[in-house]
């Protein structure tokens, strides 16, 4: 099968931005918050001394977090639209599955906005918005990854996809680890007395791996030569 190369926008750059921008913003905010004395210094992926949310609550980091994560939400909405188009370009005939990818991704991006706007504000209403937003961001985004990976596996089984097997295996592995982390957090939340450090560490690892999925999809975009047409190209197609 020939790769679906065509003129248009390069979605790989968009996917890489969805990976690199939030990772850079969160780590920059953590560095700012620790240097200002708001948060303890540790390796949060291991020690879990602070949550990701805490990195964007104080001082200058509050502004940097919102200035970086709100644009990330916009980029993610564009990314998931591109991912759905990509499935079609690879030969996936299930419009329903592509719609699931698109709308789950849009839902996750919308709730990331809700979470980011609520972060740093005091009061039970804002706490509820923050918890609701971050939970549904992770949930909807992970489901979008699962649907995307399953469709890619089906295309590979049918021999109609040009995605390199090493990239597909990496995506499957990441999706599996994410599921294990999500399930592993349930007993921690319910049966561990000093649960905050463990939950924080799981949150850091889960978030990094979820963002890494976007980067891997970007590599797959590039490997298959996928180019996303502009609106005029869509209209004339």
C-alpha positions as CSV (number, residue, x, y, z in Angstrom):
1,X,0.0,0.0,0.0
2,X,1.3,3.5,-0.8
3,X,1.6,6.0,2.0
4,X,-1.2,8.6,2.0
5,X,1.1,11.5,1.1
6,X,-0.7,14.6,-0.1
7,X,-0.3,18.4,-0.1
8,X,-1.5,20.3,3.0
9,X,-0.5,20.9,6.6
10,X,2.0,18.7,8.5
11,X,0.1,17.4,11.5
12,X,3.3,15.8,12.9
13,X,4.5,19.2,14.1
14,X,1.2,19.7,15.8
15,X,1.5,16.3,17.6
16,X,5.0,17.1,18.8
17,X,3.8,20.4,20.2
18,X,1.0,18.5,22.1
19,X,3.8,16.5,23.7
20,X,6.5,19.0,24.2
21,X,4.6,22.2,25.2
22,X,2.7,20.8,28.3
23,X,5.7,18.9,29.5
24,X,7.9,22.0,29.2
25,X,5.3,24.1,30.9
26,X,4.7,21.8,33.9
27,X,8.4,21.3,34.6
28,X,9.1,25.0,34.2
29,X,6.3,25.8,36.7
30,X,7.7,23.2,39.1
31,X,11.1,24.8,38.8
32,X,9.7,28.3,39.4
33,X,7.6,27.2,42.3
34,X,10.5,25.4,44.0
35,X,12.9,28.2,43.5
36,X,10.3,30.6,45.1
37,X,9.9,28.3,48.1
38,X,6.3,27.3,47.4
39,X,7.0,23.6,46.8
40,X,9.6,21.1,48.0
41,X,12.3,19.9,45.8
42,X,12.2,16.3,44.8
43,X,11.9,13.9,41.9
44,X,8.0,14.0,41.7
45,X,7.9,10.9,39.4
46,X,9.4,8.9,42.2
47,X,8.8,10.7,45.5
48,X,5.4,12.3,44.7
49,X,6.2,15.2,47.0
50,X,3.7,17.4,45.1
51,X,0.9,17.2,42.5
52,X,1.0,18.6,39.0
53,X,-1.8,20.9,40.0
54,X,0.3,22.4,42.7
55,X,2.9,23.5,40.2
56,X,0.5,26.0,38.7
57,X,-1.1,27.5,41.9
58,X,1.5,30.0,43.2
59,X,3.2,33.2,42.1
60,X,4.6,33.5,38.6
61,X,4.0,29.8,38.0
62,X,0.3,30.4,38.2
63,X,0.5,32.7,35.1
64,X,2.9,30.5,33.2
65,X,0.8,27.4,33.8
66,X,-2.4,28.9,32.4
67,X,-0.5,30.6,29.5
68,X,0.9,27.3,28.5
69,X,-1.9,24.8,29.2
70,X,-4.8,26.7,27.7
71,X,-3.1,26.8,24.2
72,X,-2.2,23.1,24.7
73,X,-6.0,22.4,25.0
74,X,-6.5,24.1,21.6
75,X,-3.7,22.2,20.0
76,X,-5.1,18.9,21.4
77,X,-8.5,19.6,19.8
78,X,-6.7,20.2,16.4
79,X,-4.6,17.1,17.0
80,X,-7.6,14.8,17.5
81,X,-9.2,16.2,14.4
82,X,-6.1,15.3,12.5
83,X,-5.9,11.8,14.1
84,X,-9.5,11.1,12.9
85,X,-8.6,12.4,9.4
86,X,-5.5,10.2,9.4
87,X,-7.5,7.0,10.1
88,X,-9.6,7.8,7.0
89,X,-6.4,8.4,4.9
90,X,-5.1,5.1,6.1
91,X,-8.2,3.3,4.8
92,X,-10.3,3.0,7.9
93,X,-13.9,2.9,6.6
94,X,-15.5,3.2,10.0
95,X,-16.8,6.7,10.2
96,X,-18.3,6.0,13.6
97,X,-14.9,5.1,15.0
98,X,-13.3,8.2,13.5
99,X,-16.1,10.3,15.1
100,X,-15.4,8.6,18.5
101,X,-11.7,9.6,18.2
102,X,-12.6,13.1,17.2
103,X,-15.2,13.8,19.8
104,X,-13.5,12.0,22.7
105,X,-10.5,14.1,21.9
106,X,-12.5,17.3,21.8
107,X,-14.2,16.4,25.1
108,X,-10.8,15.9,26.7
109,X,-9.5,19.2,25.4
110,X,-12.6,21.0,26.7
111,X,-12.3,19.6,30.2
112,X,-8.6,20.5,30.2
113,X,-9.7,24.1,29.7
114,X,-12.2,23.8,32.6
115,X,-9.5,22.4,34.8
116,X,-6.9,25.0,33.9
117,X,-9.3,27.9,34.4
118,X,-10.4,26.6,37.8
119,X,-6.9,25.9,39.0
120,X,-5.6,28.3,41.7
121,X,-9.0,29.7,42.7
122,X,-10.3,29.0,46.2
123,X,-13.7,27.7,47.1
124,X,-15.6,24.4,46.9
125,X,-17.1,25.3,43.5
126,X,-13.7,25.7,41.9
127,X,-12.3,22.6,43.6
128,X,-15.2,20.7,42.1
129,X,-14.6,22.2,38.7
130,X,-10.9,21.3,38.9
131,X,-11.5,17.7,40.0
132,X,-14.2,17.2,37.4
133,X,-12.1,18.8,34.7
134,X,-8.9,16.9,35.3
135,X,-10.7,13.5,35.7
136,X,-12.7,13.9,32.5
137,X,-9.7,15.2,30.6
138,X,-7.7,12.1,31.5
139,X,-10.6,9.8,31.0
140,X,-11.8,11.1,27.6
141,X,-8.2,11.5,26.3
142,X,-7.3,7.9,27.3
143,X,-10.4,6.5,25.6
144,X,-9.5,8.5,22.4
145,X,-6.1,6.9,22.5
146,X,-7.6,3.4,23.0
147,X,-10.0,3.8,20.1
148,X,-7.2,5.1,17.8
149,X,-4.9,2.3,18.7
150,X,-7.5,-0.4,18.2
151,X,-8.4,1.0,14.8
152,X,-4.7,1.0,13.9
153,X,-4.4,-2.6,15.0
154,X,-7.3,-3.6,12.9
155,X,-5.9,-1.8,9.9
156,X,-2.5,-3.6,10.4
157,X,-4.2,-7.0,10.7
158,X,-6.1,-6.3,7.5
159,X,-2.8,-5.3,5.8
160,X,-4.2,-1.9,4.8
161,X,-2.1,0.4,7.1
162,X,1.3,1.8,6.5
163,X,2.1,2.5,10.2
164,X,5.5,1.0,11.1
165,X,5.0,-1.9,13.4
166,X,7.5,-0.6,16.0
167,X,5.5,2.6,16.4
168,X,2.2,0.6,16.7
169,X,3.8,-1.7,19.3
170,X,5.0,1.3,21.2
171,X,1.6,2.8,21.2
172,X,0.0,-0.5,22.4
173,X,2.6,-0.7,25.2
174,X,2.0,2.9,26.3
175,X,-1.8,2.3,26.3
176,X,-1.3,-0.8,28.4
177,X,0.9,0.9,30.9
178,X,-1.6,3.7,31.2
179,X,-4.4,1.3,31.9
180,X,-2.2,-0.5,34.6
181,X,-1.5,2.9,36.2
182,X,-5.1,3.9,36.2
183,X,-6.2,0.6,37.7
184,X,-3.4,0.6,40.2
185,X,-4.4,4.0,41.5
186,X,-7.8,2.5,42.7
187,X,-6.5,0.4,45.6
188,X,-4.1,3.1,46.5
189,X,-6.9,5.6,46.8
190,X,-9.0,3.2,48.9
191,X,-6.7,1.2,51.0
192,X,-3.4,3.1,51.5
193,X,-3.3,5.5,54.6
194,X,-0.6,7.8,53.3
195,X,-1.8,7.8,49.7
196,X,-0.9,11.3,48.6
197,X,2.8,10.7,47.6
198,X,1.9,7.5,45.7
199,X,-1.1,9.1,43.9
200,X,1.1,12.1,43.0
201,X,3.8,9.9,41.6
202,X,1.2,7.9,39.5
203,X,-0.2,11.2,38.3
204,X,3.1,12.5,37.1
205,X,4.0,9.2,35.3
206,X,0.5,8.8,33.8
207,X,0.5,12.4,32.5
208,X,4.0,12.1,30.9
209,X,3.1,8.8,29.2
210,X,-0.2,10.2,27.9
211,X,1.6,13.2,26.4
212,X,4.2,10.7,25.0
213,X,1.3,9.0,23.1
214,X,0.8,12.3,21.2
215,X,4.4,12.4,20.3
216,X,4.4,8.8,19.0
217,X,1.3,9.5,16.9
218,X,3.3,12.4,15.5
219,X,6.0,10.0,14.5
220,X,3.4,7.8,12.9
221,X,1.9,10.8,11.0
222,X,5.4,11.5,9.6
223,X,6.2,7.8,8.8
224,X,3.0,7.4,6.8
225,X,3.5,10.7,5.0
226,X,0.2,12.0,6.2
227,X,-0.6,15.6,5.3
228,X,-3.8,17.2,6.5
229,X,-5.7,19.3,3.8
230,X,-6.8,22.8,4.6
231,X,-10.5,23.8,4.5
232,X,-10.4,24.5,0.8
233,X,-8.8,21.1,0.2
234,X,-11.6,19.5,2.2
235,X,-14.3,21.3,0.2
236,X,-12.9,20.3,-3.1
237,X,-12.2,16.7,-2.1
